[in-house]
Amino acid sequence: MYWGNYWENFDLKFNWIRNMNNFIYSNSSFTAFYLPQMQSQSIFGPAPQRAVSLYPELDINQNQTQRVQTPQYQTKPSQRPQQLEFTKAKTMSEAINYARTKLGIKNFNLQGDLELANWVNEGLTNIYNKYKGQAPMPANVIKDMSKNIIGDAYYNKEYDTLAISPDNKKMLLQRLLNKIDNTPADNKKTLANWYKKAIKGDFSQVAFIDPKFQRQVAAHIQSFKRNPDAFDVTESRELYHEINALLAPNNILRQNPMQLIEEIYNNPKYKKYLNSREFKSLAQISKLDKNAQHEEFYNIIDRLQAKGIKAYIEPQKSVTNNKFHVIYHEYGHFRHFRTTSFTALKQCNPEFKANTFKQKIASEISSYAKTEPMEFVAEVYAGLMNGAKYSPEVMALYRSYNGPVVPQ
């Protein structure tokens, strides 16, 4: 599941964090929120004959993990056509009938929300067709309107249920933008301060973020403010992530300036300039304290711009802009939990977070993929479903956690 880590603090955020921390780690219902082929040994059980690992850094804790029994399909694969042609249902009864008879979902209850039902059915149909009719489906697909669940979706393994919460992004956007409107002009809150200048045409105030991206976010915010009802589920989610991408670098710069410095140094556009003696090496900068690194980051940007090179931090990498990313992500959990123990995945969390090699690999996918192995797998799965191609290192780590196979 996704949360806007870089949004300014407002009341709902802390309530959500407290409730979800208590829920995820104490609840026994196994709920998870929310890609050149290489042979790689899975950490979730020995292969008959183990090959020499191409990436020894990926071999971890093999003895503490286990596989789980795979349940049967909702309907027999032999009885399913290989491809389905999706058309939007005009009534809720049509949408329910399609989910049950075509996709094999036993209980499809989205509480009369036809827009949501068509979106879910279309996304699941894409998955069905990708597997040529051989894709199992969750037994239950429901609309979750819980006040304690602030996110796009979650999958509950114990009850084999995919729950979708479609309205949250629009609700959160409205609350956030209302706060912007009510923020005094002299207030220093990051987003409010940026937006009040942006609507006056100042798109260069965040010197290390491309003005084109700043202009895009401001334009989308203005469109949303004028007519929020015109924004569908996908558009609301996209704007939500755009705002996060705008705020993220400021937050990272405060907490870990070295991360942004490494991003600039590793960007092919600037690498040849930064390799000159005029600039400190990454090794030298890494020995500085955080305050000195913060200052050095701005010095690097200023010196590059003095050479006529406009250096920008790329918007925070996310694979969530695809229309069906949330569905693919949660379906990835569904497939993953059919073969891999939820408890075993949780036991891998500390090592995954502490392993710099794995964290670097996960950062190729998204910031959310770095949080824990099961989210890394679900993020990669969603990207693969959307046609993404990933590095051999990403795929080796993905397979080491039993990431589900996605047909090419």
JOVEN-V707655 format. One record per residue. N is the residue number from 0. OMEGA is omega in radians with two decimals (NA if undefined). BURIAL is I if it has 24 or more other ideal C-beta (glycine too) atoms within 12 Angstrom, else O. Layout:
n->{N,N}
omega->{OMEGA,OMEGA}
burial->{BURIAL,BURIAL}
//
This chain:
n->{0,1,2,3,4,5,6,7,8,9,10,11,12,13,14,15,16,17,18,19,20,21,22,23,24,25,26,27,28,29,30,31,32,33,34,35,36,37,38,39,40,41,42,43,44,45,46,47,48,49,50,51,52,53,54,55,56,57,58,59,60,61,62,63,64,65,66,67,68,69,70,71,72,73,74,75,76,77,78,79,80,81,82,83,84,85,86,87,88,89,90,91,92,93,94,95,96,97,98,99,100,101,102,103,104,105,106,107,108,109,110,111,112,113,114,115,116,117,118,119,120,121,122,123,124,125,126,127,128,129,130,131,132,133,134,135,136,137,138,139,140,141,142,143,144,145,146,147,148,149,150,151,152,153,154,155,156,157,158,159,160,161,162,163,164,165,166,167,168,169,170,171,172,173,174,175,176,177,178,179,180,181,182,183,184,185,186,187,188,189,190,191,192,193,194,195,196,197,198,199,200,201,202,203,204,205,206,207,208,209,210,211,212,213,214,215,216,217,218,219,220,221,222,223,224,225,226,227,228,229,230,231,232,233,234,235,236,237,238,239,240,241,242,243,244,245,246,247,248,249,250,251,252,253,254,255,256,257,258,259,260,261,262,263,264,265,266,267,268,269,270,271,272,273,274,275,276,277,278,279,280,281,282,283,284,285,286,287,288,289,290,291,292,293,294,295,296,297,298,299,300,301,302,303,304,305,306,307,308,309,310,311,312,313,314,315,316,317,318,319,320,321,322,323,324,325,326,327,328,329,330,331,332,333,334,335,336,337,338,339,340,341,342,343,344,345,346,347,348,349,350,351,352,353,354,355,356,357,358,359,360,361,362,363,364,365,366,367,368,369,370,371,372,373,374,375,376,377,378,379,380,381,382,383,384,385,386,387,388,389,390,391,392,393,394,395,396,397,398,399,400,401,402,403,404,405,406,407}
omega->{-3.03,3.02,-3.14,-3.05,-2.99,3.10,3.10,-3.06,2.94,-2.83,-3.03,-3.03,-3.03,3.05,-3.14,-3.12,-3.14,-3.11,-3.07,3.07,3.12,-3.06,-3.01,-2.99,3.10,-3.11,-3.06,-3.02,3.03,3.14,3.08,-3.10,-3.02,NA,NA,-3.07,3.09,3.03,3.13,-3.12,3.07,3.08,-3.05,3.07,-3.08,3.00,3.13,3.07,-3.06,3.08,3.07,-3.08,3.05,-3.14,-3.09,3.13,-3.07,-3.08,-3.08,2.88,-3.05,-3.03,-3.06,-3.07,-3.11,3.05,3.09,-3.13,3.13,3.12,-3.11,3.07,3.05,3.04,-3.10,-3.13,-3.10,-3.12,-3.06,2.98,-3.10,-3.11,3.04,3.06,-3.08,2.94,-3.09,3.09,3.12,3.11,-3.14,3.14,3.08,-3.13,3.12,-3.14,3.11,-3.12,-3.09,-3.01,-3.11,-3.07,3.12,3.12,-3.04,-3.08,-3.11,-3.02,-3.14,2.97,3.04,-3.12,-3.04,3.10,3.12,-3.12,3.13,3.11,3.13,-3.13,3.14,3.12,3.13,3.06,3.07,3.11,3.11,-3.11,3.11,-3.13,3.11,3.07,-3.08,-3.09,3.01,3.14,3.05,3.13,-3.05,2.98,-3.04,3.02,-3.12,3.13,-3.13,3.13,-3.10,-3.13,3.11,-3.11,-3.10,-3.02,2.94,3.08,3.12,-3.06,-3.05,-3.13,3.13,-3.01,2.98,-3.12,-3.09,3.08,-2.92,-2.95,-2.98,-3.09,3.13,3.11,-3.12,3.10,-3.13,3.13,-3.10,-3.09,3.00,3.09,3.09,-3.12,-3.06,3.13,3.12,-3.07,-3.09,3.13,-3.06,3.11,-2.95,-3.05,-3.14,3.13,3.13,-3.04,-3.12,3.06,-3.08,-3.12,3.05,3.08,3.13,-3.12,-3.14,-3.05,3.01,-2.91,-3.05,3.03,-3.06,3.12,3.12,3.12,3.10,3.13,3.14,-3.14,3.14,-3.14,3.13,3.09,3.14,3.11,3.14,-3.12,-3.13,-3.06,-3.12,-3.13,-3.14,-3.14,3.09,-3.09,-3.07,-3.12,3.10,3.13,-3.13,3.12,3.08,-3.12,3.06,3.12,3.06,-3.11,3.11,-3.07,-3.03,-3.09,3.09,-3.14,3.14,-3.13,3.10,-3.01,-3.05,-3.09,-3.13,3.13,3.13,3.10,3.11,3.13,3.10,-3.11,-3.11,3.12,-3.11,-3.12,-3.02,-2.99,-3.06,3.11,-3.07,3.11,-3.14,-3.11,-3.13,-3.09,3.05,3.06,3.09,3.14,3.13,-3.11,-3.11,-3.13,3.13,3.05,-3.02,-3.13,3.13,3.09,3.10,3.13,-3.13,3.11,3.13,3.09,3.12,3.14,-3.12,-3.12,3.08,-3.13,3.07,3.08,-3.12,-3.12,3.12,-3.09,-3.12,2.95,3.12,3.06,-3.08,-3.06,3.12,3.08,-3.03,-3.07,3.06,-3.06,-3.05,-3.08,-3.10,3.13,3.13,-3.14,-3.10,3.06,3.05,3.04,-3.13,3.14,-3.09,-3.09,3.07,-3.10,-2.98,-3.09,3.06,-3.14,3.14,3.11,3.11,-3.14,3.13,-3.03,-3.08,-3.13,-3.13,-3.11,-3.10,-3.07,-3.07,3.12,-3.13,3.11,3.10,3.11,-3.12,-3.14,3.06,-3.07,3.13,3.09,-3.13,3.14,-3.12,-3.00,3.13,-3.06,-3.08,3.10,3.02,-3.13,-3.11,3.11,3.11,3.13,3.13,3.10,3.11,3.11,3.14,3.07,3.14,3.05,-3.07,-3.10,3.07,3.14,3.11,-3.08,3.10,3.12,3.10,-3.14,3.13,3.08,-3.14,3.10,-3.10,3.10,3.06,-3.14,3.12,NA}
burial->{I,I,I,I,I,I,I,I,O,I,O,I,O,O,O,I,O,O,O,I,O,O,I,I,O,O,O,O,O,I,I,I,I,I,I,O,O,O,O,I,I,I,I,I,O,O,O,O,O,O,O,O,O,O,I,O,O,I,I,I,I,I,O,O,I,O,O,O,O,O,O,O,I,I,O,O,O,O,O,I,O,O,O,I,O,I,O,O,I,O,O,I,O,O,I,I,O,I,I,I,O,I,I,I,I,I,O,I,I,I,O,O,I,O,I,I,I,I,I,I,I,I,I,I,I,I,I,I,I,I,I,O,I,I,I,I,I,I,I,I,I,I,I,I,O,O,O,O,I,I,I,I,I,I,I,I,I,O,I,I,I,I,I,I,I,I,I,I,I,I,I,I,I,I,I,I,I,O,I,I,O,O,O,O,O,O,O,O,O,I,I,I,O,I,I,I,O,I,I,O,O,O,I,O,I,I,I,I,I,O,O,O,I,I,I,O,I,I,O,I,I,O,O,I,O,O,O,I,O,O,I,O,I,I,I,I,I,I,I,I,I,I,I,I,I,I,I,I,I,I,I,I,I,O,O,O,I,I,I,I,I,I,I,I,I,O,O,O,O,I,O,O,I,I,O,O,O,O,I,I,O,O,O,O,I,O,O,O,O,O,O,O,I,I,O,I,I,O,I,I,I,O,O,I,O,O,O,O,O,O,I,I,I,O,I,I,I,I,I,I,I,I,I,I,I,I,I,I,I,I,I,I,I,I,I,I,I,I,I,I,I,I,O,I,I,I,I,I,I,O,I,I,O,O,I,O,O,I,I,O,I,I,I,I,I,I,I,I,I,I,I,I,I,I,I,I,I,I,I,I,I,I,I,I,I,I,O,I,O,I,O,O,I,I,I,I,I,I,I,I,I,I,I,I,I,I,O,O}
//
